[in-house]
């Protein structure tokens, strides 16, 4: 016996356990960074700074997602509970 009970196994699809990433960054971070870069590039007509913001922001988000794919949820939770976590 391999330690499992018969009748209590279910197939679990891989997409239910993996985070949703866009280009290696979490979906919410990629959308936020892209929106800010587009507003800077298209709205203010600052093409080069907008491109640099997008490249730097997306690269940073990808690097943080490699360490922890749920870093956006952790950051939001830490901001919400800031008063409880202060020394």
C-alpha positions as CSV (number, residue, x, y, z in Angstrom):
1,X,0.0,0.0,0.0
2,X,1.4,3.4,-0.9
3,X,-0.3,5.4,1.8
4,X,-3.4,6.5,-0.1
5,X,-6.9,5.2,0.4
6,X,-8.9,3.9,-2.5
7,X,-11.8,6.0,-3.5
8,X,-10.4,9.2,-2.1
9,X,-8.3,10.3,-5.0
10,X,-9.4,12.9,-7.6
11,X,-7.6,14.2,-10.6
12,X,-6.6,17.9,-10.1
13,X,-5.8,20.0,-13.1
14,X,-2.5,21.9,-13.0
15,X,-4.2,25.2,-13.9
16,X,-6.1,25.2,-10.5
17,X,-2.9,25.3,-8.5
18,X,-0.6,27.6,-10.6
19,X,-0.8,31.4,-10.4
20,X,-2.1,33.4,-13.4
21,X,0.9,35.1,-15.1
22,X,1.2,37.4,-18.0
23,X,4.7,37.4,-19.5
24,X,6.0,35.9,-16.2
25,X,4.5,38.7,-14.0
26,X,1.3,38.3,-12.0
27,X,-1.7,39.4,-14.0
28,X,-2.7,42.3,-11.7
29,X,0.9,43.7,-11.7
30,X,1.2,43.4,-15.5
31,X,-2.0,45.2,-16.0
32,X,-1.1,48.0,-13.6
33,X,2.3,48.5,-15.0
34,X,1.0,48.4,-18.6
35,X,-1.7,50.9,-17.8
36,X,0.7,53.3,-16.1
37,X,3.2,53.0,-19.0
38,X,0.4,53.6,-21.6
39,X,-0.9,56.6,-19.8
40,X,2.6,58.0,-19.7
41,X,3.4,57.2,-23.3
42,X,0.1,57.9,-25.0
43,X,-1.5,60.5,-22.6
44,X,1.5,62.6,-21.9
45,X,3.3,61.7,-25.2
46,X,6.5,60.8,-23.3
47,X,7.4,57.7,-25.4
48,X,10.8,56.9,-24.1
49,X,10.0,57.4,-20.3
50,X,6.9,55.3,-20.8
51,X,8.8,52.5,-22.4
52,X,11.4,52.6,-19.7
53,X,8.7,52.5,-17.0
54,X,7.2,49.5,-18.7
55,X,10.5,47.6,-19.1
56,X,11.7,48.3,-15.6
57,X,8.4,47.6,-13.9
58,X,7.7,44.4,-15.8
59,X,11.2,43.1,-15.3
60,X,11.0,43.9,-11.6
61,X,7.6,42.1,-11.4
62,X,8.9,39.1,-13.2
63,X,11.9,38.9,-10.8
64,X,9.7,39.2,-7.8
65,X,7.3,36.6,-9.2
66,X,10.1,34.1,-9.6
67,X,10.8,34.4,-5.8
68,X,7.1,34.4,-4.8
69,X,4.3,34.2,-7.4
70,X,1.8,35.6,-4.8
71,X,3.8,38.7,-3.9
72,X,1.0,41.1,-5.0
73,X,-1.5,39.4,-2.5
74,X,1.2,39.5,0.2
75,X,1.9,43.2,-0.4
76,X,-1.8,44.1,-0.4
77,X,-2.3,42.1,2.9
78,X,0.7,43.8,4.5
79,X,-0.6,47.2,3.6
80,X,-4.1,46.4,5.0
81,X,-2.7,45.1,8.3
82,X,0.0,47.7,8.7
83,X,-1.3,48.9,12.1
84,X,-1.3,45.4,13.5
85,X,2.3,44.6,12.4
86,X,4.1,47.7,13.7
87,X,6.4,47.4,16.6
